[in-house]
Amino acid sequence: MEPEEGCRTPKRSGCEIRMTCPPAPRKKQMYLKQRDPPENGYFQPPDLEMVFAKGPRRETCV
């Protein structure tokens, strides 16, 4: 056995230094499936304006 002479670069085939970078990973394609509208139409609540209506303002006590 030879005594170690300091640090050396490995010479095995699995330890090779690459001179070029690997390509960047590709994004997966997004597939958007178009859906048909519902047979009975979309739900329309009868009091939709009431949901978004502002209530009376409350005054703070001093």
LUMTOR-913822 format. One record per residue (C-alpha): residue in one letter; x negated, y, z; chain; residue number from 1. Coordinates in Angstrom, 2 decimals, always signed. Layout:
BEGIN
<pt><aa>A</aa><c1>X</c1><c2>Y</c2><c3>Z</c3><ch>A</ch><i>NUM</i></pt>
...
***
This chain:
BEGIN
<pt><aa>M</aa><c1>+0.00</c1><c2>+0.00</c2><c3>+0.00</c3><ch>A</ch><i>1</i></pt>
<pt><aa>E</aa><c1>-1.18</c1><c2>+3.46</c2><c3>-0.86</c3><ch>A</ch><i>2</i></pt>
<pt><aa>P</aa><c1>-0.90</c1><c2>+6.19</c2><c3>+1.75</c3><ch>A</ch><i>3</i></pt>
<pt><aa>E</aa><c1>+1.58</c1><c2>+8.93</c2><c3>+0.88</c3><ch>A</ch><i>4</i></pt>
<pt><aa>E</aa><c1>-0.06</c1><c2>+11.98</c2><c3>-0.64</c3><ch>A</ch><i>5</i></pt>
<pt><aa>G</aa><c1>+2.70</c1><c2>+14.50</c2><c3>+0.12</c3><ch>A</ch><i>6</i></pt>
<pt><aa>C</aa><c1>+5.94</c1><c2>+15.10</c2><c3>-1.72</c3><ch>A</ch><i>7</i></pt>
<pt><aa>R</aa><c1>+6.39</c1><c2>+13.89</c2><c3>-5.28</c3><ch>A</ch><i>8</i></pt>
<pt><aa>T</aa><c1>+9.22</c1><c2>+13.95</c2><c3>-7.83</c3><ch>A</ch><i>9</i></pt>
<pt><aa>P</aa><c1>+10.98</c1><c2>+10.57</c2><c3>-8.09</c3><ch>A</ch><i>10</i></pt>
<pt><aa>K</aa><c1>+10.19</c1><c2>+8.71</c2><c3>-11.32</c3><ch>A</ch><i>11</i></pt>
<pt><aa>R</aa><c1>+13.20</c1><c2>+6.34</c2><c3>-11.44</c3><ch>A</ch><i>12</i></pt>
<pt><aa>S</aa><c1>+15.61</c1><c2>+6.56</c2><c3>-14.38</c3><ch>A</ch><i>13</i></pt>
<pt><aa>G</aa><c1>+18.53</c1><c2>+7.68</c2><c3>-12.15</c3><ch>A</ch><i>14</i></pt>
<pt><aa>C</aa><c1>+16.55</c1><c2>+10.68</c2><c3>-10.82</c3><ch>A</ch><i>15</i></pt>
<pt><aa>E</aa><c1>+15.97</c1><c2>+12.56</c2><c3>-14.07</c3><ch>A</ch><i>16</i></pt>
<pt><aa>I</aa><c1>+16.12</c1><c2>+16.36</c2><c3>-14.16</c3><ch>A</ch><i>17</i></pt>
<pt><aa>R</aa><c1>+18.59</c1><c2>+17.66</c2><c3>-16.74</c3><ch>A</ch><i>18</i></pt>
<pt><aa>M</aa><c1>+17.55</c1><c2>+20.60</c2><c3>-18.86</c3><ch>A</ch><i>19</i></pt>
<pt><aa>T</aa><c1>+21.10</c1><c2>+21.52</c2><c3>-19.95</c3><ch>A</ch><i>20</i></pt>
<pt><aa>C</aa><c1>+24.16</c1><c2>+22.10</c2><c3>-17.79</c3><ch>A</ch><i>21</i></pt>
<pt><aa>P</aa><c1>+27.17</c1><c2>+19.80</c2><c3>-18.16</c3><ch>A</ch><i>22</i></pt>
<pt><aa>P</aa><c1>+30.25</c1><c2>+21.37</c2><c3>-19.79</c3><ch>A</ch><i>23</i></pt>
<pt><aa>A</aa><c1>+32.75</c1><c2>+23.17</c2><c3>-17.58</c3><ch>A</ch><i>24</i></pt>
<pt><aa>P</aa><c1>+35.81</c1><c2>+21.14</c2><c3>-16.54</c3><ch>A</ch><i>25</i></pt>
<pt><aa>R</aa><c1>+38.84</c1><c2>+21.69</c2><c3>-18.71</c3><ch>A</ch><i>26</i></pt>
<pt><aa>K</aa><c1>+42.17</c1><c2>+22.89</c2><c3>-17.36</c3><ch>A</ch><i>27</i></pt>
<pt><aa>K</aa><c1>+45.07</c1><c2>+20.50</c2><c3>-17.60</c3><ch>A</ch><i>28</i></pt>
<pt><aa>Q</aa><c1>+47.73</c1><c2>+21.60</c2><c3>-20.04</c3><ch>A</ch><i>29</i></pt>
<pt><aa>M</aa><c1>+50.99</c1><c2>+22.72</c2><c3>-18.52</c3><ch>A</ch><i>30</i></pt>
<pt><aa>Y</aa><c1>+54.07</c1><c2>+21.22</c2><c3>-20.08</c3><ch>A</ch><i>31</i></pt>
<pt><aa>L</aa><c1>+57.27</c1><c2>+23.14</c2><c3>-19.41</c3><ch>A</ch><i>32</i></pt>
<pt><aa>K</aa><c1>+60.39</c1><c2>+21.20</c2><c3>-20.19</c3><ch>A</ch><i>33</i></pt>
<pt><aa>Q</aa><c1>+63.29</c1><c2>+23.32</c2><c3>-21.40</c3><ch>A</ch><i>34</i></pt>
<pt><aa>R</aa><c1>+66.51</c1><c2>+22.40</c2><c3>-19.61</c3><ch>A</ch><i>35</i></pt>
<pt><aa>D</aa><c1>+70.00</c1><c2>+22.83</c2><c3>-20.96</c3><ch>A</ch><i>36</i></pt>
<pt><aa>P</aa><c1>+72.32</c1><c2>+25.06</c2><c3>-18.91</c3><ch>A</ch><i>37</i></pt>
<pt><aa>P</aa><c1>+74.76</c1><c2>+23.23</c2><c3>-16.61</c3><ch>A</ch><i>38</i></pt>
<pt><aa>E</aa><c1>+78.03</c1><c2>+22.07</c2><c3>-18.18</c3><ch>A</ch><i>39</i></pt>
<pt><aa>N</aa><c1>+80.17</c1><c2>+24.08</c2><c3>-15.73</c3><ch>A</ch><i>40</i></pt>
<pt><aa>G</aa><c1>+77.95</c1><c2>+27.17</c2><c3>-15.91</c3><ch>A</ch><i>41</i></pt>
<pt><aa>Y</aa><c1>+75.85</c1><c2>+28.67</c2><c3>-13.17</c3><ch>A</ch><i>42</i></pt>
<pt><aa>F</aa><c1>+77.28</c1><c2>+29.26</c2><c3>-9.70</c3><ch>A</ch><i>43</i></pt>
<pt><aa>Q</aa><c1>+78.59</c1><c2>+32.80</c2><c3>-9.29</c3><ch>A</ch><i>44</i></pt>
<pt><aa>P</aa><c1>+79.65</c1><c2>+33.63</c2><c3>-5.74</c3><ch>A</ch><i>45</i></pt>
<pt><aa>P</aa><c1>+82.78</c1><c2>+35.78</c2><c3>-5.61</c3><ch>A</ch><i>46</i></pt>
<pt><aa>D</aa><c1>+81.31</c1><c2>+38.38</c2><c3>-3.20</c3><ch>A</ch><i>47</i></pt>
<pt><aa>L</aa><c1>+77.78</c1><c2>+38.70</c2><c3>-4.56</c3><ch>A</ch><i>48</i></pt>
<pt><aa>E</aa><c1>+77.78</c1><c2>+42.47</c2><c3>-4.08</c3><ch>A</ch><i>49</i></pt>
<pt><aa>M</aa><c1>+78.60</c1><c2>+41.99</c2><c3>-0.39</c3><ch>A</ch><i>50</i></pt>
<pt><aa>V</aa><c1>+75.48</c1><c2>+39.90</c2><c3>+0.12</c3><ch>A</ch><i>51</i></pt>
<pt><aa>F</aa><c1>+73.25</c1><c2>+42.76</c2><c3>-0.98</c3><ch>A</ch><i>52</i></pt>
<pt><aa>A</aa><c1>+75.33</c1><c2>+45.64</c2><c3>+0.40</c3><ch>A</ch><i>53</i></pt>
<pt><aa>K</aa><c1>+73.75</c1><c2>+47.75</c2><c3>+3.11</c3><ch>A</ch><i>54</i></pt>
<pt><aa>G</aa><c1>+75.47</c1><c2>+47.70</c2><c3>+6.46</c3><ch>A</ch><i>55</i></pt>
<pt><aa>P</aa><c1>+76.20</c1><c2>+50.77</c2><c3>+8.55</c3><ch>A</ch><i>56</i></pt>
<pt><aa>R</aa><c1>+73.11</c1><c2>+52.40</c2><c3>+10.07</c3><ch>A</ch><i>57</i></pt>
<pt><aa>R</aa><c1>+72.71</c1><c2>+52.14</c2><c3>+13.79</c3><ch>A</ch><i>58</i></pt>
<pt><aa>E</aa><c1>+71.42</c1><c2>+55.12</c2><c3>+15.70</c3><ch>A</ch><i>59</i></pt>
<pt><aa>T</aa><c1>+68.78</c1><c2>+54.57</c2><c3>+18.31</c3><ch>A</ch><i>60</i></pt>
<pt><aa>C</aa><c1>+69.32</c1><c2>+55.65</c2><c3>+21.88</c3><ch>A</ch><i>61</i></pt>
<pt><aa>V</aa><c1>+66.89</c1><c2>+58.22</c2><c3>+23.19</c3><ch>A</ch><i>62</i></pt>
***
